Amino acid sequence: PFPRQLLAPPQGATGEPAAAAGEPAAEAAGGAEAATSAAEGAGEAPTLAFGPFSHILMNLPASALEFLDALVGAFDAETWHAPLPRVHCYCFSKETAAPEADVIRRAEEVLGCSIPGAEATVVRDVAPNKRIPP
């Protein structure tokens, strides 16, 4: 369920990496792949290499809303034990009267559900009738 490039090396029973620096991988107890398989097989969530995070920044305004659906199911309660991250989604709105409501509505359409407590703020105009609310 987690992309491999985001995972930390598996930890041994003592908390040390499975293979110590300078030690050939073949001599490590079970090797990194065996430790990863054992952890996944035991139903344990892998550890993120960069640790827990609290914010997701989606800063490509032309298409960021289209990628919100990648978050659906990404934070399973069985494997995600930290507070849910705050998502900052920069996007464009052509709505002049209420651009904040426009982007929240569009985000809810992409996600297929309502977003309780959603907030939007106009950052700046980028062209006539085109605002950037995050």
DSSP file with accessible surface (Angstrom, degrees, kcal/mol):
  #  RESIDUE AA STRUCTURE BP1 BP2  ACC     N-H-->O    O-->H-N    N-H-->O    O-->H-N    TCO  KAPPA ALPHA  PHI   PSI    X-CA   Y-CA   Z-CA
    1    1 A P              0   0  158      0, 0.0     0, 0.0     0, 0.0     0, 0.0   0.000 360.0 360.0 360.0 -17.7    0.0    0.0    0.0
    2    2 A F        -     0   0   43      2,-0.0     5,-0.1     1,-0.0     2,-0.1  -0.907 360.0-107.9-111.1 138.5    3.0    2.4    0.4
    3    3 A P    >   -     0   0   61      0, 0.0     3,-1.3     0, 0.0     4,-0.3  -0.376  27.0-130.1 -61.6 137.3    5.3    3.3   -2.5
    4    4 A R  G >  S+     0   0  145      1,-0.3     3,-1.8     2,-0.2    -2,-0.0   0.860 102.5  62.3 -59.0 -39.0    8.7    1.7   -2.0
    5    5 A Q  G 3  S+     0   0  159      1,-0.3    -1,-0.3    44,-0.0    44,-0.0   0.711 101.3  54.4 -66.4 -14.3   10.8    4.8   -2.4
    6    6 A L  G <  S+     0   0   62     -3,-1.3    43,-2.8    43,-0.1    44,-0.4   0.485  90.1 100.3 -93.8  -2.9    9.1    6.4    0.6
    7    7 A L  B <   -A   48   0A  29     -3,-1.8    41,-0.2    -4,-0.3    -3,-0.0  -0.608  67.3-132.0 -90.7 145.9   10.0    3.5    2.9
    8    8 A A        -     0   0   22     39,-3.1    39,-0.2    -2,-0.3     3,-0.1  -0.488  42.3 -85.4 -82.1 158.9   12.8    3.4    5.4
    9    9 A P        -     0   0   84      0, 0.0    -1,-0.1     0, 0.0    38,-0.0  -0.367  58.7 -93.6 -61.2 144.7   15.1    0.4    5.6
   10   10 A P        -     0   0   25      0, 0.0     8,-1.7     0, 0.0     2,-0.3  -0.309  41.0-128.1 -60.7 145.4   13.6   -2.3    7.8
   11   11 A Q  B     -B   17   0B  97      6,-0.2     5,-0.1    24,-0.1    -3,-0.0  -0.745  15.3-129.7 -97.1 142.8   14.8   -2.2   11.4
   12   12 A G    >   -     0   0   33      4,-4.1     3,-1.8    -2,-0.3    -1,-0.1  -0.124  41.6 -85.1 -76.5-179.3   16.2   -5.2   13.2
   13   13 A A  T 3  S+     0   0  116      1,-0.3    -1,-0.1     2,-0.1    -2,-0.0   0.810 130.9  50.4 -61.1 -28.0   15.0   -6.4   16.6
   14   14 A T  T 3  S-     0   0  118      2,-0.2    -1,-0.3     3,-0.1    -3,-0.0   0.453 121.5-104.5 -90.9  -0.3   17.4   -3.9   18.3
   15   15 A G  S <  S+     0   0   39     -3,-1.8    -2,-0.1     1,-0.4     3,-0.1   0.371  83.9 125.5  92.3  -5.6   16.2   -1.0   16.2
   16   16 A E  S    S-     0   0  126      1,-0.1    -4,-4.1    -5,-0.1    -1,-0.4  -0.546  74.5 -89.2 -81.7 152.9   19.4   -1.1   14.1
   17   17 A P  B     -B   11   0B  60      0, 0.0    -6,-0.2     0, 0.0    -1,-0.1  -0.250  40.6-110.3 -57.6 152.3   19.1   -1.3   10.3
   18   18 A A  S    S+     0   0   22     -8,-1.7    11,-0.6     1,-0.2     2,-0.5   0.856 108.4  36.2 -56.7 -36.9   19.0   -4.9    9.1
   19   19 A A  S    S-     0   0   39      9,-0.2    -1,-0.2    -7,-0.0     3,-0.1  -0.974  86.3-137.0-120.5 122.4   22.5   -4.5    7.6
   20   20 A A    >   -     0   0   53     -2,-0.5     3,-2.1     1,-0.1     8,-0.0  -0.386  40.6 -81.0 -72.6 156.4   25.1   -2.4    9.4
   21   21 A A  T 3  S+     0   0  109      1,-0.3    -1,-0.1    -2,-0.1     0, 0.0  -0.312 118.9  16.0 -58.8 134.0   27.3   -0.1    7.3
   22   22 A G  T 3  S+     0   0   90      1,-0.3    -1,-0.3    -3,-0.1    -2,-0.1   0.371  99.3 115.7  84.6  -6.6   30.2   -1.9    5.7
   23   23 A E  S <  S-     0   0   74     -3,-2.1    -1,-0.3     1,-0.0     5,-0.1  -0.827  73.8-113.0 -96.8 127.8   28.5   -5.3    6.3
   24   24 A P    >>  -     0   0   68      0, 0.0     3,-1.2     0, 0.0     4,-0.6  -0.321  21.3-125.2 -59.1 142.5   27.6   -7.2    3.1
   25   25 A A  G >4 S+     0   0   71      1,-0.3     3,-1.0     2,-0.2     6,-0.1   0.834 108.8  61.6 -59.0 -34.8   23.8   -7.5    2.7
   26   26 A A  G 34 S+     0   0  103      1,-0.3    -1,-0.3     5,-0.1     4,-0.2   0.807 102.7  51.5 -63.8 -27.5   24.1  -11.3    2.4
   27   27 A E  G <4 S+     0   0  134     -3,-1.2    -1,-0.3     2,-0.1    -2,-0.2   0.603  86.4 104.9 -86.1 -11.2   25.6  -11.5    6.0
   28   28 A A  S << S-     0   0    6     -3,-1.0     2,-1.1    -4,-0.6    -9,-0.2  -0.410  93.2 -91.1 -69.1 147.5   22.7   -9.4    7.5
   29   29 A A  S    S-     0   0   98    -11,-0.6    -1,-0.1     1,-0.3    -2,-0.1  -0.420 103.0 -23.9 -63.7  97.6   20.2  -11.4    9.5
   30   30 A G  S  > S-     0   0   59     -2,-1.1     4,-0.7    -4,-0.2    -1,-0.3   0.225 104.1-108.1  86.0 -17.2   17.7  -12.3    6.8
   31   31 A G  H  >  -     0   0   15    -13,-0.2     4,-1.9     3,-0.2     5,-0.2   0.142  36.1 -76.8  75.3 162.1   18.5   -9.3    4.6
   32   32 A A  H  > S+     0   0   50      1,-0.2     4,-2.4     2,-0.2     5,-0.2   0.900 129.2  52.1 -64.3 -40.8   16.5   -6.2    4.0
   33   33 A E  H  > S+     0   0  166      1,-0.2     4,-2.7     2,-0.2     5,-0.2   0.918 109.4  49.7 -65.9 -38.8   14.0   -7.9    1.6
   34   34 A A  H  X S+     0   0   47     -4,-0.7     4,-2.6     1,-0.2    -1,-0.2   0.919 111.6  48.6 -65.5 -40.8   13.3  -10.7    4.1
   35   35 A A  H  X S+     0   0   30     -4,-1.9     4,-2.3     2,-0.2    -1,-0.2   0.902 112.0  49.2 -66.4 -39.8   12.7   -8.2    6.9
   36   36 A T  H  X S+     0   0   32     -4,-2.4     4,-2.6     2,-0.2     5,-0.2   0.939 112.8  47.1 -64.0 -45.1   10.4   -6.1    4.7
   37   37 A S  H  X S+     0   0   70     -4,-2.7     4,-2.9     1,-0.2     5,-0.2   0.906 111.7  50.9 -63.2 -41.2    8.4   -9.2    3.7
   38   38 A A  H  X S+     0   0   65     -4,-2.6     4,-1.8    -5,-0.2     6,-0.2   0.923 111.9  47.0 -62.8 -42.7    8.2  -10.4    7.3
   39   39 A A  H  <>S+     0   0   27     -4,-2.3     5,-2.2     2,-0.2    -2,-0.2   0.928 115.7  44.7 -65.2 -43.3    6.9   -7.0    8.4
   40   40 A E  H ><5S+     0   0   78     -4,-2.6     3,-1.2     1,-0.2    -2,-0.2   0.907 113.1  51.3 -68.0 -39.1    4.3   -6.8    5.5
   41   41 A G  H 3<5S+     0   0   69     -4,-2.9    -1,-0.2     1,-0.3    -2,-0.2   0.826 106.3  54.8 -66.5 -31.0    3.3  -10.4    6.1
   42   42 A A  T 3<5S-     0   0   69     -4,-1.8    -1,-0.3    -5,-0.2    -2,-0.2   0.452 118.5-111.3 -82.2  -0.5    2.7   -9.7    9.8
   43   43 A G  T < 5 +     0   0   63     -3,-1.2     2,-0.3     1,-0.3    -3,-0.2   0.617  68.8 146.1  82.0  11.7    0.4   -6.9    9.0
   44   44 A E      < -     0   0  122     -5,-2.2    -1,-0.3    -6,-0.2    -2,-0.1  -0.614  51.2-119.2 -82.9 142.6    2.8   -4.2   10.3
   45   45 A A        -     0   0   37     -2,-0.3    -1,-0.1    33,-0.2    -5,-0.0  -0.593  30.6-115.9 -77.7 135.9    2.8   -0.9    8.5
   46   46 A P        -     0   0   33      0, 0.0     2,-0.4     0, 0.0    -1,-0.1  -0.321  31.2-109.2 -66.6 158.7    6.2    0.0    7.0
   47   47 A T        -     0   0   93    -39,-0.2   -39,-3.1   -38,-0.0     2,-0.3  -0.754  26.5-121.0 -92.2 134.6    8.0    3.0    8.3
   48   48 A L  B >   -A    7   0A  22     -2,-0.4     3,-1.3   -41,-0.2   -41,-0.3  -0.563  17.0-133.7 -72.9 136.5    8.3    6.2    6.2
   49   49 A A  T 3  S+     0   0   62    -43,-2.8    -1,-0.1     1,-0.3   -42,-0.1   0.833 104.7  43.1 -61.2 -32.3   11.9    7.1    5.5
   50   50 A F  T 3  S-     0   0  118    -44,-0.4    -1,-0.3     1,-0.3   -43,-0.1   0.363 111.5-122.2-100.0   7.0   11.3   10.8    6.4
   51   51 A G    <   -     0   0   24     -3,-1.3    -1,-0.3     2,-0.0    -2,-0.1  -0.204  53.7 -23.9  83.0-176.9    9.1   10.2    9.4
   52   52 A P        -     0   0  112      0, 0.0     2,-0.3     0, 0.0    -5,-0.0  -0.284  61.7-159.2 -66.8 155.3    5.5   11.4   10.1
   53   53 A F        -     0   0   57     30,-0.1     3,-0.1     1,-0.1    -2,-0.0  -0.944  19.3-166.4-135.7 156.2    4.2   14.4    8.2
   54   54 A S        +     0   0   75     -2,-0.3    32,-2.9     1,-0.2     2,-0.3   0.438  69.9  50.7-121.8  -4.1    1.4   16.8    8.9
   55   55 A H  E     -c   86   0C 103     30,-0.3     2,-0.4     2,-0.0    32,-0.2  -0.995  53.4-161.2-138.1 145.0    1.0   18.7    5.6
   56   56 A I  E     -c   87   0C  34     30,-2.6    32,-3.4    -2,-0.3     2,-0.6  -0.997  15.1-157.6-121.8 124.6    0.6   17.8    1.9
   57   57 A L  E     -c   88   0C 101     -2,-0.4     2,-0.7    30,-0.2    32,-0.2  -0.918  12.1-177.4-108.6 118.3    1.3   20.6   -0.5
   58   58 A M  E     +c   89   0C  30     30,-3.5    32,-2.8    -2,-0.6     6,-0.1  -0.891  13.2 167.0-113.5  95.6   -0.2   20.3   -4.0
   59   59 A N        +     0   0  108     -2,-0.7     3,-0.1    30,-0.2    -1,-0.1  -0.006  40.4 100.3-110.3  30.8    1.2   23.3   -5.7
   60   60 A L    >>  -     0   0  106     30,-0.2     4,-2.2     1,-0.1     3,-1.5  -0.831  52.4-170.7-109.9  88.8    0.5   22.8   -9.4
   61   61 A P  T 34 S+     0   0   31      0, 0.0    31,-1.0     0, 0.0     4,-0.3   0.777  75.8  61.2 -58.9 -28.3   -2.6   25.1   -9.7
   62   62 A A  T 34 S+     0   0   74      1,-0.2    29,-0.1    29,-0.2     4,-0.0   0.813 128.3   6.1 -69.6 -26.6   -3.6   24.0  -13.2
   63   63 A S  T X> S+     0   0   24     -3,-1.5     3,-0.8    27,-0.1     4,-0.7   0.377  90.8 109.4-138.9   6.2   -4.2   20.3  -12.2
   64   64 A A  G >< S+     0   0    3     -4,-2.2     3,-1.4    26,-0.3     4,-0.4   0.889  80.4  56.5 -57.6 -40.9   -3.8   19.9   -8.4
   65   65 A L  G >4 S+     0   0   13     -4,-0.3     3,-1.3     1,-0.3     4,-0.4   0.860  99.1  61.5 -59.8 -33.6   -7.5   19.3   -7.9
   66   66 A E  G <4 S+     0   0  130     -3,-0.8     3,-0.4     1,-0.3    -1,-0.3   0.752 103.1  51.1 -64.2 -23.7   -7.4   16.4  -10.4
   67   67 A F  G X< S+     0   0  114     -3,-1.4     3,-1.7    -4,-0.7     4,-0.3   0.463  80.1  93.6 -95.5  -1.9   -4.9   14.6   -8.1
   68   68 A L  G X  S+     0   0   10     -3,-1.3     3,-2.3    -4,-0.4     4,-0.4   0.851  74.0  68.8 -58.9 -31.9   -6.9   14.8   -4.9
   69   69 A D  G >  S+     0   0   92     -3,-0.4     3,-1.1    -4,-0.4    -1,-0.3   0.732  82.7  73.8 -64.2 -15.5   -8.5   11.4   -5.6
   70   70 A A  G <  S+     0   0   72     -3,-1.7    -1,-0.3     1,-0.2    -2,-0.2   0.739  91.1  58.4 -66.7 -18.7   -5.0    9.9   -4.9
   71   71 A L  G X  S+     0   0   44     -3,-2.3     3,-2.0    -4,-0.3     4,-0.5   0.674  76.6 110.3 -84.6 -16.2   -5.6   10.6   -1.2
   72   72 A V  T <  S-     0   0   94     -3,-1.1    -3,-0.0    -4,-0.4    39,-0.0  -0.411  97.8  -1.7 -64.7 120.7   -8.8    8.5   -1.1
   73   73 A G  T 3  S+     0   0   72     -2,-0.3     3,-0.4     2,-0.1    -1,-0.3   0.462  99.9 115.6  79.7   0.9   -8.0    5.5    1.1
   74   74 A A  S <  S+     0   0   47     -3,-2.0     2,-0.4     1,-0.2    -2,-0.1   0.716  71.5  53.0 -76.0 -18.2   -4.4    6.5    1.5
   75   75 A F  S    S-     0   0   49     -4,-0.5    -1,-0.2     5,-0.0     2,-0.1  -0.563  76.0-175.7-120.1  68.2   -4.7    7.0    5.3
   76   76 A D    >>  -     0   0   75     -2,-0.4     4,-3.2    -3,-0.4     3,-1.1  -0.406  28.5-132.9 -65.3 132.0   -6.1    3.7    6.5
   77   77 A A  T 34 S+     0   0   82      1,-0.3    -1,-0.1     2,-0.2    -2,-0.0   0.770 104.0  59.0 -61.9 -24.2   -6.9    3.8   10.2
   78   78 A E  T 34 S+     0   0  159      1,-0.1    -1,-0.3     3,-0.0   -33,-0.2   0.802 122.0  21.7 -75.1 -28.1   -5.2    0.4   10.7
   79   79 A T  T <4 S+     0   0   38     -3,-1.1     2,-0.7     1,-0.1    -2,-0.2   0.648 111.9  71.3-113.6 -20.9   -1.9    1.6    9.4
   80   80 A W     <  +     0   0   32     -4,-3.2    -1,-0.1     1,-0.1     4,-0.1  -0.868  47.7 162.3-103.2 109.6   -2.0    5.4    9.8
   81   81 A H        +     0   0  155     -2,-0.7    -1,-0.1    -3,-0.1     3,-0.1   0.471  48.6  85.2-107.0  -4.6   -1.8    6.3   13.5
   82   82 A A  S    S-     0   0   36      1,-0.2   -28,-0.0   -29,-0.0    -2,-0.0  -0.472  95.0 -79.8 -88.8 166.6   -0.8   10.0   13.3
   83   83 A P        -     0   0  111      0, 0.0    -1,-0.2     0, 0.0   -30,-0.1  -0.339  60.6 -91.8 -60.8 150.0   -3.3   12.8   12.9
   84   84 A L        -     0   0  125      1,-0.1     2,-0.1    -3,-0.1   -30,-0.0  -0.378  47.5-110.8 -63.7 140.9   -4.4   13.3    9.3
   85   85 A P        -     0   0   15      0, 0.0     2,-0.4     0, 0.0   -30,-0.3  -0.387  24.5-114.6 -73.3 152.4   -2.3   15.7    7.4
   86   86 A R  E     -c   55   0C 137    -32,-2.9   -30,-2.6    -2,-0.1     2,-0.5  -0.741  29.8-140.8 -83.0 132.5   -3.6   19.1    6.3
   87   87 A V  E     -c   56   0C  56     -2,-0.4     2,-0.6   -32,-0.2   -30,-0.2  -0.845  12.2-164.6-101.7 124.1   -3.9   19.3    2.5
   88   88 A H  E     -c   57   0C  60    -32,-3.4   -30,-3.5    -2,-0.5     2,-0.6  -0.941  12.0-177.0-106.3 112.2   -2.9   22.6    0.8
   89   89 A C  E     -c   58   0C  15     -2,-0.6     2,-0.3   -32,-0.2   -30,-0.2  -0.909  10.8-158.1-118.6 103.5   -4.2   22.5   -2.8
   90   90 A Y        +     0   0   79    -32,-2.8   -26,-0.3    -2,-0.6     2,-0.3  -0.652  29.3 150.7 -80.1 133.7   -3.3   25.5   -4.9
   91   91 A C        -     0   0    2     42,-1.1     2,-0.3    -2,-0.3   -29,-0.2  -0.962  41.6-104.3-155.9 168.6   -5.7   25.9   -7.9
   92   92 A F        -     0   0   46    -31,-1.0     2,-0.4    -2,-0.3    40,-0.2  -0.712  25.5-169.0 -96.8 153.2   -7.3   28.4  -10.2
   93   93 A S  B     -D  131   0D   1     38,-2.3    38,-2.9    -2,-0.3     7,-0.0  -0.990  17.6-168.3-139.9 135.0  -10.9   29.6  -10.1
   94   94 A K        +     0   0  159     -2,-0.4     2,-0.4    36,-0.2    -1,-0.1   0.439  59.3 112.2 -96.1  -0.8  -12.6   31.7  -12.8
   95   95 A E        -     0   0   87      1,-0.2    36,-0.1     4,-0.1     8,-0.1  -0.582  44.6-175.6 -74.1 120.2  -15.5   32.4  -10.4
   96   96 A T  S    S+     0   0   77     -2,-0.4    -1,-0.2     2,-0.1    34,-0.0   0.828  76.6  49.2 -88.3 -32.8  -15.4   36.1   -9.5
   97   97 A A  S    S+     0   0   87      1,-0.2    -1,-0.1     2,-0.1    -2,-0.1   0.922 132.9   1.9 -75.1 -44.0  -18.2   36.2   -6.9
   98   98 A A     >  +     0   0   39      1,-0.1     4,-1.9     2,-0.1    -1,-0.2  -0.521  63.6 162.4-146.2  72.6  -17.2   33.3   -4.7
   99   99 A P  H  > S+     0   0    2      0, 0.0     4,-2.3     0, 0.0     5,-0.2   0.856  78.9  58.4 -64.6 -30.7  -13.9   31.6   -5.8
  100  100 A E  H  > S+     0   0   73      1,-0.2     4,-1.9     2,-0.2     5,-0.2   0.947 108.4  43.9 -62.7 -48.0  -13.5   30.0   -2.3
  101  101 A A  H  > S+     0   0   60      1,-0.2     4,-2.5     2,-0.2    -1,-0.2   0.879 110.7  57.8 -64.4 -35.8  -16.8   28.2   -2.6
  102  102 A D  H  X S+     0   0   17     -4,-1.9     4,-2.4     1,-0.2    -2,-0.2   0.941 108.5  42.9 -61.1 -48.0  -16.1   27.2   -6.2
  103  103 A V  H  X S+     0   0    8     -4,-2.3     4,-2.5     2,-0.2    -1,-0.2   0.883 113.2  51.8 -72.8 -33.2  -12.8   25.4   -5.4
  104  104 A I  H  X S+     0   0   39     -4,-1.9     4,-2.5    -5,-0.2    -1,-0.2   0.944 111.1  48.5 -65.1 -43.2  -14.3   23.7   -2.3
  105  105 A R  H  X S+     0   0  113     -4,-2.5     4,-2.1     1,-0.2    -2,-0.2   0.937 112.9  47.8 -60.5 -44.5  -17.2   22.4   -4.5
  106  106 A R  H  X S+     0   0   73     -4,-2.4     4,-2.0     1,-0.2    -1,-0.2   0.897 111.2  50.5 -66.1 -38.9  -14.8   21.2   -7.2
  107  107 A A  H  X S+     0   0   11     -4,-2.5     4,-2.5     1,-0.2     5,-0.2   0.921 109.8  50.8 -64.7 -41.3  -12.6   19.4   -4.6
  108  108 A E  H  X>S+     0   0   56     -4,-2.5     4,-1.9     1,-0.2     5,-1.2   0.881 108.1  53.3 -64.8 -35.2  -15.6   17.7   -3.1
  109  109 A E  H  <5S+     0   0  126     -4,-2.1    -1,-0.2     2,-0.2    -2,-0.2   0.923 110.4  46.7 -63.6 -44.2  -16.7   16.6   -6.6
  110  110 A V  H  <5S+     0   0   56     -4,-2.0    -2,-0.2     1,-0.2    -1,-0.2   0.920 117.7  42.2 -64.6 -42.5  -13.3   15.0   -7.2
  111  111 A L  H  <5S-     0   0   46     -4,-2.5    -1,-0.2     2,-0.2    -2,-0.2   0.715 103.0-132.2 -78.2 -22.0  -13.2   13.3   -3.8
  112  112 A G  T  <5S+     0   0   68     -4,-1.9     2,-0.3     1,-0.2    -3,-0.2   0.758  75.6  69.1  76.8  22.8  -16.9   12.2   -4.0
  113  113 A C  S   <S-     0   0   75     -5,-1.2    -1,-0.2    -6,-0.2    -2,-0.2  -0.975  88.2 -87.6-158.3 168.1  -17.7   13.5   -0.5
  114  114 A S        -     0   0   84     -2,-0.3    -9,-0.0    -3,-0.1   -10,-0.0  -0.478  32.0-137.8 -79.4 157.1  -18.1   16.6    1.5
  115  115 A I    >   -     0   0   51     -2,-0.1     3,-1.7   -11,-0.1    -7,-0.1  -0.860  17.5-147.4-117.7  93.8  -15.1   18.1    3.2
  116  116 A P  T 3  S+     0   0  117      0, 0.0     0, 0.0     0, 0.0     0, 0.0  -0.359  82.4  11.1 -62.4 135.5  -16.1   19.2    6.7
  117  117 A G  T 3  S+     0   0   72      1,-0.2     2,-0.0    -2,-0.1     0, 0.0   0.626  86.9 165.1  75.2  12.2  -14.1   22.3    7.8
  118  118 A A    <   -     0   0   36     -3,-1.7     2,-0.4   -14,-0.0    -1,-0.2  -0.353  15.3-167.2 -63.5 140.8  -12.7   23.0    4.4
  119  119 A E        -     0   0  141      2,-0.0     2,-0.4   -15,-0.0    -1,-0.0  -0.971   9.5-172.0-128.8 147.2  -11.2   26.4    4.0
  120  120 A A        -     0   0   20     -2,-0.4     2,-0.4     2,-0.0   -20,-0.1  -0.996   1.9-169.4-138.2 143.1  -10.1   28.4    0.9
  121  121 A T        -     0   0   86     13,-0.6     2,-0.5    -2,-0.4    -2,-0.0  -0.999  26.3-121.6-133.2 134.8   -8.3   31.6    0.6
  122  122 A V        -     0   0   44     -2,-0.4     3,-0.1    11,-0.3    -2,-0.0  -0.634  26.8-177.2 -75.2 123.5   -7.7   33.8   -2.4
  123  123 A V        -     0   0   74      9,-3.3     2,-0.3    -2,-0.5    -1,-0.2   0.916  56.8 -45.2 -85.6 -53.2   -3.9   34.2   -2.8
  124  124 A R  E     -E  132   0D 151      8,-0.7     8,-2.4     0, 0.0     2,-0.4  -0.975  53.4 -94.2-170.6 161.3   -3.8   36.5   -5.8
  125  125 A D  E     -E  131   0D  92     -2,-0.3     6,-0.2     6,-0.2    -3,-0.0  -0.703  29.0-176.8 -81.8 137.0   -5.2   37.2   -9.2
  126  126 A V  E    S-     0   0D  53      4,-2.7     5,-0.2     1,-0.4    -1,-0.1   0.581  70.1  -9.0-109.0 -15.7   -3.1   35.7  -12.0
  127  127 A A  E >  S-E  130   0D  43      3,-1.3     3,-2.2     0, 0.0    -1,-0.4  -0.950  99.2 -59.2-166.1 166.1   -5.1   37.1  -14.9
  128  128 A P  T 3  S+     0   0  122      0, 0.0     3,-0.1     0, 0.0    -2,-0.0  -0.338 126.2   2.4 -56.3 130.4   -8.4   38.9  -15.4
  129  129 A N  T 3  S+     0   0  114      1,-0.1     2,-0.4   -33,-0.0   -33,-0.0   0.741 111.4 103.8  63.2  23.9  -11.2   36.6  -14.0
  130  130 A K  E <   + E   0 127D  70     -3,-2.2    -4,-2.7   -38,-0.0    -3,-1.3  -0.884  46.3 175.9-137.9 106.4   -8.6   34.0  -12.9
  131  131 A R  E     -DE  93 125D  80    -38,-2.9   -38,-2.3    -2,-0.4    -6,-0.2  -0.758  27.2-134.1-108.0 158.1   -7.8   33.9   -9.2
  132  132 A I  E     + E   0 124D  12     -8,-2.4    -9,-3.3    -2,-0.3    -8,-0.7  -0.849  27.2 173.6-111.0  93.4   -5.7   31.5   -7.2
  133  133 A P              0   0    0      0, 0.0   -42,-1.1     0, 0.0   -11,-0.3  -0.875 360.0 360.0 -94.2 133.8   -7.4   30.3   -4.1
  134  134 A P              0   0   35      0, 0.0   -13,-0.6     0, 0.0   -44,-0.3  -0.389 360.0 360.0 -75.6 360.0   -5.4   27.5   -2.3
